[in-house]
Amino acid sequence: MKKNTLFNKINREELKESLKAESFERITASFYKYFNINNPDTLRDILYLKWDQLKIFGRVYIASEGINAQISVPKNYWHQFRANLNDTKELGNVPIKKALKDGDSFYKLTIKVREELVAYNVPADTYDMKKTGKHLNAEQYNQALENPGTIIIDMRNYYESEIGRFDNALIPDVETSKELLPKVKKMLNGNEDEQILLYCTGGIRCEKASAYLIQNGFKDVNQLQGGIIQYAHEVKEKGLKSKFRGKNFVFDERLGERVTNDILSSCHVCGSPCDDHTDCKNNACHILFIQCEKCRKKLDGCCSKECQNFAKLPIEEQRILRKDPDRVVSKTFFDSRVKPRLKT
């Protein structure tokens, strides 16, 4: 097989229409595992062929260090999907987390080979994946949160923690993953003997982060087992109080799963309480931001009046204006992507 020759060739609009027409239910789920893969490209093509036949959609990353998958599986193929994971011995008993909220999460299957599962870009000698933090279940994590002196670190991006987080969590002020671990290490400097609690969406970001902190002298590093997703399931199943408040941001079409009814953020346009992410419907912008229903209707899902006006222009005129190199002026406070100068 040639590298990455297997991929979907149907356009986005057709795929979404096909998804809407489906007569069966889907299960959104995720899993990850760090393990040595001698030939990531081969595994990539094998999984693509198998999962495409089962009409599985999702976003999957494979590297020599393991796999990270967010997928949407037809309910009637769920057991067959689990069975074919057994064909790769290391994935036979991999823990799979079902989503908190069903819905149209993915509309195609994308499997990519990457250098790292999480793009921390730190030297290999600064962590050891055989020495990771202690995994705490929901009840243990809640108990640890009550300990005086415990330090809680949110290992996600700012826009994720904006709509949901554990109280008193430290939020690293960074824009990219490659800045995160050195920043966290600096934030924790002098607290090498304290209890450290890490959390993220599904656990994968904390896995390498905990190994990095341990390698750098931190003695009591703990991570939330299965991340926020598993925590929310356990809290509900065991009747525990959720100490995570708000929404759990997810990287698919849903953009969020509600954990509690707390609204921690506000509309970026008008400032009213809101925690619904969207991306600007102006194809020249596509900035991710929070927008309430009133502003969504007023601006047609765009982030500003300028974007709304630009999106109404004929497509050919938009294409001409977007080629102007001087039409880029700003960026959101949480996103490094730039926003075009849209006044015409």
Secondary structure as UniProt FT lines:
FT   TURN            3..4
FT   HELIX           12..20
FT   STRAND          26..34
FT   HELIX           40..53
FT   TURN            54..55
FT   STRAND          57..63
FT   TURN            64..65
FT   STRAND          66..74
FT   HELIX           75..77
FT   HELIX           78..85
FT   TURN            86..87
FT   HELIX           89..91
FT   TURN            92..93
FT   STRAND          97..98
FT   STRAND          109..113
FT   HELIX           124..126
FT   TURN            129..130
FT   STRAND          134..136
FT   HELIX           138..145
FT   TURN            148..149
FT   STRAND          151..154
FT   HELIX           158..161
FT   TURN            162..163
FT   STRAND          164..166
FT   TURN            167..168
FT   HELIX           177..187
FT   TURN            188..190
FT   TURN            192..193
FT   STRAND          195..199
FT   HELIX           204..215
FT   TURN            216..217
FT   STRAND          220..224
FT   TURN            225..226
FT   HELIX           227..238
FT   STRAND          244..248
FT   TURN            253..254
FT   STRAND          257..258
FT   TURN            268..270
FT   STRAND          277..279
FT   TURN            283..285
FT   STRAND          288..290
FT   HELIX           293..299
FT   TURN            300..301
FT   HELIX           305..311
FT   HELIX           315..322
FT   TURN            325..326
FT   STRAND          328..331
FT   TURN            333..334
FT   STRAND          338..340
//
